[in-house]
Amino acid sequence: MIQSMTGFGKATLQLATKKVTIEIKSLNSKGLDLNTRMPSVYREMELNLRNQIAQSLERGKIDFSLFVEITGEETSSKINAPIIKGYIAQMREILPEADPTELMKMAVRMPDALKTERDDIDPEEWKQIQSVIDQALNNINQFRKDEGVTLEKEFLHRIANILNLMNQALAYDAERVETVKTRLRAALDELKENVDENRFEQELIFYLEKYDITEEKVRLESHLNYFIETLAGNEANGRKLGFITQEMGREINTMGSKSNHSEMQKLVVMMKDELEKIKEQVLNVL
C-alpha cells in the first residue's frame, strides 16, 4: 500500500503549569528535508528527535514544531533585584526628587533588569512529551496512508485509461497496414512500370516491419502491470514508480512515432496526457 508524502499530525499535552503542542507537516521532496522548531530548553534532545522523525517519516519536506504555552505561575524570567536597585540608586543621584514609581518603571526597562534562568529538562516531563510526539507521528502517518489510498485509486484509473486507449489504437492497425499498401501500390501505378510482385511483397513486408508496434504493445502492457504490482508493495516505492513511468513513456513515444495514422496519433497524445497526470502524482508518493 502506497503512502503520500503530504501529511499533517498534531497532538497536545496539558501539564501542571504548561500546555505542550506538537505539530508535524510534510510535503513532497526528493529526500529528507527536516526543519525543527522548539524552545531552547529542549534543544539538547533535538538530535535524537531528528533521528526518530527520519526513521518514522523517511522522506519529505518536514516541519516539526514543539510549542509551549505557560498556563500556570511558572516562568523562566526572574527580576534581577540587585541590578534594578543599582539603576534606581544611580537615577536618584541624577533626579533626587523623582517619583519612586517612575524610577522603578525606568529601571525595569534597562539592560539585564530581567534574567532568564535555564531550567534542566525534567526526565519525567520529557517522557510525557515524548509520548505526545509519538502520537503526532502516528497521526501524520495515518494521514499519509489515507492520502495514499486516494492516490492509488487515481493511479489505477489512469492506468486503465492508458490500456483502453492503447487497445483503441491497435484497432486501427489493420486499417493502417492496408492504407500503406494502397498508397504504395498507387505510387507504383503512377510510374506505369511493371513490377515483380514477389519483390514488391518482400519490400512491403520490410517496410511495414518498421511500423510494427507489437513489441511496444507487449512492453507497455508489462510496464503497466509492473506499476500495479509495485502499488501493492509494502515498501516505500515512489522512486520505483517514477522509473516505471519513464519506461512507459518511452514505449508510448515509440508508438506515436511508428503509428503513421492520424487517429492512432490522437490516441497516443491522449495516452501521453494520462501518463503526465500519473507522473505529477508519483512525485507525492513516499
C-alpha positions in Angstrom: 0.0 0.0 0.0 1.5 3.3 -1.1 1.7 6.4 1.2 1.7 10.1 0.3 4.5 12.3 1.4 1.9 15.0 2.1 0.5 14.9 5.7 -0.3 16.6 8.9 -0.2 15.4 12.5 -1.0 17.2 15.8 -1.1 16.2 19.4 -1.3 18.1 22.7 -0.4 17.6 26.3 -1.6 19.5 29.4 0.9 19.6 32.2 0.5 21.3 35.6 1.8 24.7 34.5 2.1 24.4 30.7 0.4 23.2 27.6 2.6 21.4 25.0 1.5 21.2 21.4 3.2 19.1 18.7 2.6 19.9 15.0 4.2 18.0 12.1 3.7 18.9 8.5 5.1 17.3 5.4 5.2 17.9 1.7 6.9 16.0 -1.2 10.6 16.2 -1.6 13.3 14.2 -3.3 14.9 13.4 0.0 14.5 14.2 3.7 14.4 17.9 4.4 13.7 18.3 8.1 13.2 21.6 9.9 12.6 21.7 13.7 11.3 24.5 15.9 11.3 24.2 19.7 12.1 26.1 22.9 15.8 26.3 23.7 15.4 24.3 26.9 14.6 21.2 24.8 17.4 21.7 22.2 19.6 19.0 23.8 17.0 16.4 22.7 17.0 17.6 19.1 19.5 15.1 17.6 17.6 12.1 19.0 14.3 13.7 17.9 15.5 14.2 14.4 16.6 10.6 14.1 13.2 9.5 15.4 11.3 11.6 12.8 13.6 10.4 10.0 13.0 6.8 10.8 9.2 7.3 11.1 8.6 9.5 8.1 11.6 8.5 5.8 11.2 11.2 3.1 9.6 14.6 2.5 9.9 18.3 3.4 9.0 18.1 7.1 8.4 20.9 9.5 8.3 19.8 13.2 7.1 22.3 15.8 7.0 22.0 19.6 5.0 24.8 21.2 4.9 25.5 24.9 2.1 27.7 26.4 2.6 28.6 30.1 -0.8 28.2 31.9 0.4 28.4 35.5 2.7 30.6 37.5 5.9 29.1 36.2 8.2 31.4 34.3 11.8 31.3 33.3 12.3 35.1 33.6 13.2 36.5 37.1 13.7 40.1 38.3 17.3 40.9 38.7 16.9 42.7 42.0 20.5 43.9 42.6 20.7 45.3 39.1 17.4 47.2 39.4 18.4 48.6 42.8 21.6 49.8 41.3 19.9 51.5 38.5 17.4 53.2 40.9 20.3 54.4 43.1 22.1 55.9 40.1 19.0 57.7 38.9 18.2 59.1 42.3 21.6 60.8 42.3 20.7 62.4 39.0 17.0 63.1 39.8 16.7 63.2 43.6 13.1 64.5 43.5 11.8 61.8 41.1 8.8 59.7 41.9 10.0 56.2 43.1 7.3 54.5 40.9 8.6 56.3 37.8 12.2 55.3 38.7 11.1 51.7 39.0 9.4 51.8 35.6 12.6 53.1 34.1 14.8 50.6 35.9 13.0 47.5 34.7 13.4 48.7 31.1 17.2 48.9 31.5 19.6 46.1 30.2 19.8 43.0 32.4 16.8 44.0 34.6 15.4 40.6 33.9 17.4 37.4 33.9 16.4 34.2 32.2 17.3 31.1 34.2 17.9 28.0 32.1 16.0 25.0 33.6 17.1 21.5 33.2 14.8 19.1 31.4 12.7 17.1 33.8 13.1 13.5 32.7 9.5 12.6 33.7 8.2 15.7 31.8 10.1 14.8 28.7 8.8 11.2 28.9 5.3 12.6 28.7 6.3 15.0 25.8 7.8 12.0 24.0 4.6 10.1 24.2 2.8 13.1 22.6 5.5 13.3 19.8 4.8 9.6 19.1 1.1 10.3 18.9 1.7 13.2 16.4 3.9 10.9 14.3 1.2 8.2 14.3 -1.3 10.8 13.3 0.7 12.1 10.3 1.5 8.6 9.2 -2.2 7.7 9.2 -2.9 10.9 7.2 -0.2 9.8 4.7 -1.8 6.3 4.4 -5.3 7.8 3.9 -3.8 10.1 1.1 -2.1 7.0 -0.3 -5.5 5.3 -0.7 -6.7 8.2 -2.8 -3.6 8.3 -4.9 -3.8 4.5 -5.6 -7.4 4.9 -6.9 -6.2 7.7 -9.1 -3.3 5.7 -10.4 -5.4 2.6 -11.2 -7.9 4.8 -13.0 -5.2 6.4 -15.2 -3.5 3.0 -15.9 -6.9 1.6 -17.0 -7.3 4.7 -19.3 -3.9 4.1 -20.9 -4.6 0.4 -21.5 -8.0 1.3 -23.0 -6.5 3.9 -25.3 -3.8 1.5 -26.4 -6.4 -1.1 -27.4 -8.3 1.6 -29.3 -5.1 2.5 -31.2 -4.4 -1.2 -32.0 -7.9 -1.4 -33.5 -6.6 0.8 -36.3 -3.6 -1.4 -37.0 -5.1 -3.5 -39.8 -6.6 -0.4 -41.5 -3.2 1.3 -41.2 -1.5 -1.6 -43.0 -4.0 -1.6 -45.8 -3.6 2.2 -46.2 0.1 1.9 -46.6 -0.3 -0.9 -49.1 -2.8 1.1 -51.1 -0.6 4.2 -51.1 2.5 2.3 -52.3 0.5 0.5 -55.0 -0.9 3.8 -56.2 2.5 5.3 -56.4 3.8 2.4 -58.5 0.8 2.6 -60.8 1.6 6.3 -61.4 5.0 5.3 -62.6 3.5 2.9 -65.1 6.2 0.4 -64.6 6.0 -3.4 -64.5 6.9 -4.6 -61.0 7.9 -8.0 -59.8 5.1 -8.9 -57.4 7.2 -11.1 -55.3 9.8 -8.5 -54.9 7.1 -5.9 -54.2 5.6 -8.1 -51.4 9.1 -8.6 -49.9 9.8 -4.9 -49.9 6.3 -4.2 -48.5 6.8 -6.6 -45.6 10.2 -5.0 -44.8 8.6 -1.5 -45.0 5.7 -2.5 -42.7 8.0 -4.1 -40.1 9.4 -0.6 -39.4 5.9 0.4 -38.4 5.0 -2.7 -36.4 4.2 -1.8 -32.8 3.7 -5.3 -31.4 6.8 -5.1 -29.3 5.9 -1.7 -27.9 2.4 -3.0 -27.0 3.9 -6.0 -25.2 6.4 -3.9 -23.2 3.9 -1.2 -22.4 1.5 -3.8 -21.0 4.3 -5.3 -19.0 5.2 -1.8 -17.5 1.5 -1.2 -16.7 1.2 -4.5 -14.8 4.5 -3.8 -13.0 3.3 -0.4 -12.0 0.1 -2.0 -10.5 2.2 -4.7 -8.7 4.5 -2.0 -7.2 1.5 -0.1 -5.9 0.6 -3.1 -3.8 4.1 -3.4 -2.3 4.7 -2.9 1.4 7.9 -0.7 1.0 8.3 2.9 0.1 8.2 2.8 -3.7 7.8 6.4 -5.0 11.1 6.4 -6.8 10.5 3.0 -8.4 7.1 4.1 -9.6 8.9 7.1 -11.2 11.3 4.9 -13.0 8.5 2.7 -14.3 6.6 5.8 -15.7 9.8 6.7 -17.6 9.8 3.3 -19.3 6.1 3.6 -20.1 6.8 7.0 -21.7 9.4 5.5 -24.0 7.0 2.9 -25.3 4.2 5.4 -25.8 6.5 7.8 -27.7 7.7 5.0 -29.9 4.2 4.0 -30.7 3.5 7.6 -31.7 6.5 7.8 -34.0 5.6 4.5 -35.7 1.8 5.0 -35.9 1.7 6.9 -39.3 -2.0 7.2 -38.8 -3.9 10.3 -37.7 -6.4 8.6 -35.4 -3.7 6.5 -33.8 -1.6 9.5 -33.2 -4.6 11.3 -31.5 -4.9 8.3 -29.2 -1.2 8.3 -28.4 -1.5 12.0 -27.4 -4.3 11.1 -25.0 -2.1 8.3 -23.6 0.7 10.8 -23.0 -1.7 13.1 -21.2 -2.8 10.3 -18.9 0.8 9.4 -18.2 1.7 13.0 -17.4 -1.0 13.1 -14.8 0.4 9.9 -13.3 3.9 11.4 -13.2 2.7 14.5 -11.4 1.1 12.4 -8.6 4.0 10.0 -8.4 6.1 12.9 -7.1 3.8 12.8 -3.9 4.4 9.1 -3.3 6.7 8.2 -0.4 
